[in-house]
Amino acid sequence: MKRIIATFIKEWHLMRRDIGGISLVFLMPIILVIIMALVQDAPFKDFKEIKFKTLVVDHDQSAISAKIINGLKQSNQFEMSTQELSLEEVKQVIKNGKFNFAVIIKKGVGSEIVNSGNIIANQIAAQIGIHQKMPHREQRDSNQIDLMFDPISKPTFKIAIHNALEKLVEKIQSEIILERISAIQPQKEKHRFF
């Protein structure tokens, strides 16, 4: 026990003589944490302040495509321009670097989203015992919303835009499903919960 106490006393005398060394031991981690926080914070600040130049080509002109465009506008990350251009014109505009990316809403997207919403609502209604059904047809191609990116766009940017657009379409589709289920639910069922 005396050796341990003697070792502590010896180390204490050595540390007292080396104040510069002690200060480095405590200051270096603090400085490292501050530098790392500043380095990691800068890219996120830049990303929050950037507005991406977005071209929207709406060939569908439906209420659903208007909801998609409004959803993009509400995010405040996009500086949007809506134009009626052909696919070749869109490619040329994107290639020239006037826009970061283009959202091309093909004709029939709105009816396809509503149709898939009706199909899902019918499946849910059948599972809960409601025999009334919303009109639907077989599903066609997927949502047919194309994205075209500037050739210098990073893959992470492309994935983020794809995911954001997919979530927006899913949100719109879930709203449609809820509307359809409430529309086919019998009147007595509607009042039971109130």
C-alpha positions in Angstrom: 0.0 0.0 0.0 2.9 2.3 0.8 4.3 1.8 -2.7 1.0 2.8 -4.3 0.8 6.0 -2.3 4.5 6.7 -3.0 3.9 6.2 -6.7 0.9 8.7 -6.7 3.1 11.3 -4.8 5.9 10.8 -7.2 3.6 11.3 -10.2 2.0 14.3 -8.7 5.4 16.0 -8.3 6.3 15.2 -11.9 3.0 16.5 -13.2 3.3 19.7 -11.2 6.6 20.5 -12.9 5.2 19.8 -16.4 2.3 22.2 -16.6 2.6 22.5 -20.4 2.2 18.7 -20.7 -0.8 18.6 -18.4 -2.5 21.3 -20.4 -1.9 19.5 -23.6 -3.4 16.3 -22.2 -6.6 18.2 -21.4 -6.7 20.7 -24.2 -5.9 18.5 -27.2 -9.2 16.4 -26.9 -11.2 19.6 -26.4 -9.6 21.2 -29.5 -10.1 17.9 -31.5 -13.8 17.8 -30.6 -14.3 21.5 -31.6 -12.5 21.0 -34.9 -14.4 17.8 -35.8 -17.7 19.5 -34.9 -17.0 22.4 -37.2 -15.8 20.2 -40.1 -18.9 18.0 -39.9 -21.3 20.9 -39.5 -20.2 22.8 -42.6 -21.5 20.4 -45.3 -24.9 20.2 -43.6 -25.2 24.0 -43.5 -24.3 24.1 -47.2 -26.9 21.4 -48.0 -29.7 23.2 -46.1 -29.1 26.5 -47.9 -28.8 25.0 -51.5 -31.9 25.0 -53.7 -31.8 22.6 -56.5 -32.8 23.8 -59.9 -35.6 21.4 -60.9 -37.4 21.1 -64.2 -40.9 19.6 -64.0 -42.6 18.4 -67.2 -46.2 17.4 -66.5 -47.7 15.5 -69.4 -50.5 14.1 -67.2 -52.1 17.4 -66.1 -54.2 15.6 -63.5 -55.0 16.3 -59.9 -52.5 13.7 -58.8 -49.7 15.3 -60.8 -50.6 18.7 -59.3 -50.3 17.1 -55.8 -46.8 15.7 -56.8 -45.7 19.2 -57.9 -47.2 20.8 -54.8 -45.4 18.3 -52.6 -42.1 19.2 -54.3 -42.8 22.9 -53.8 -43.5 22.4 -50.1 -40.1 20.9 -49.4 -38.5 24.3 -50.1 -35.4 22.5 -51.4 -36.2 23.0 -55.1 -36.2 26.0 -57.3 -38.9 24.7 -59.7 -39.7 25.5 -63.3 -42.6 23.8 -65.0 -42.4 23.6 -68.8 -43.9 21.6 -71.6 -40.9 20.0 -73.4 -40.3 16.9 -75.4 -37.9 14.2 -74.0 -35.1 15.3 -76.3 -35.5 18.9 -75.3 -35.4 17.9 -71.6 -32.2 15.9 -72.2 -30.6 18.9 -73.9 -31.6 21.3 -71.1 -30.3 18.9 -68.4 -27.1 18.2 -70.4 -26.4 22.0 -70.7 -26.5 22.3 -66.9 -29.5 24.6 -66.7 -31.2 22.3 -64.1 -29.9 19.8 -61.6 -32.5 17.3 -62.5 -35.9 16.9 -64.2 -39.1 15.3 -63.1 -41.1 13.9 -66.0 -44.6 13.0 -65.2 -45.9 10.8 -68.0 -49.5 10.7 -69.2 -51.6 8.4 -67.1 -49.7 8.6 -63.9 -52.6 10.0 -62.0 -55.1 7.3 -63.1 -52.5 4.6 -62.4 -52.0 5.9 -58.8 -55.8 6.1 -58.3 -56.2 2.6 -59.8 -53.6 1.1 -57.5 -55.2 2.9 -54.5 -58.6 1.4 -55.5 -57.1 -2.1 -55.7 -55.4 -1.8 -52.3 -58.6 -0.3 -50.8 -60.7 -3.2 -52.2 -58.2 -5.7 -50.7 -58.4 -4.1 -47.3 -62.2 -3.9 -47.5 -62.4 -7.6 -48.3 -60.2 -8.4 -45.3 -62.5 -6.5 -42.9 -65.7 -8.0 -44.4 -67.0 -5.1 -46.6 -68.2 -6.5 -49.9 -68.6 -3.2 -51.7 -65.8 -2.5 -54.2 -64.3 0.5 -55.9 -63.9 0.3 -59.7 -60.4 -0.9 -60.8 -58.6 -2.5 -63.7 -55.4 -4.6 -63.8 -52.3 -2.6 -63.0 -50.1 -1.4 -65.8 -46.5 -0.2 -65.6 -45.3 1.4 -62.4 -46.0 5.0 -61.7 -44.2 6.2 -64.8 -42.5 9.2 -63.2 -39.1 9.6 -64.8 -36.1 11.4 -63.3 -33.3 12.8 -65.4 -30.2 14.0 -63.7 -27.3 16.3 -64.7 -24.4 14.0 -65.7 -22.2 15.4 -62.9 -24.8 14.5 -60.2 -23.5 12.3 -57.4 -25.0 8.9 -56.9 -26.1 9.8 -53.3 -28.0 12.8 -54.6 -29.8 10.6 -57.2 -30.7 8.1 -54.5 -32.0 10.9 -52.2 -34.2 12.4 -54.9 -35.5 9.0 -56.0 -36.4 8.2 -52.3 -38.0 11.6 -51.7 -40.2 11.3 -54.8 -41.1 7.7 -54.0 -42.2 8.7 -50.4 -44.2 11.6 -51.9 -46.1 9.3 -54.3 -46.6 6.8 -51.4 -48.1 9.5 -49.2 -50.5 10.6 -52.0 -51.4 7.0 -52.6 -52.1 6.3 -48.9 -54.4 9.4 -48.8 -56.3 8.0 -51.8 -56.6 4.6 -50.0 -58.0 6.2 -46.9 -60.5 8.1 -49.0 -61.6 5.0 -50.8 -61.9 2.9 -47.7 -64.1 5.5 -46.1 -66.2 5.8 -49.3 -66.9 2.0 -49.4 -67.5 1.6 -45.7 -71.2 1.1 -45.0 -72.9 4.0 -43.2 -73.6 2.0 -40.0 -69.9 1.2 -39.8 -69.0 4.9 -40.1 -71.0 6.0 -37.1 -70.0 3.2 -34.8 -66.7 4.8 -33.7 -68.2 8.3 -33.0 
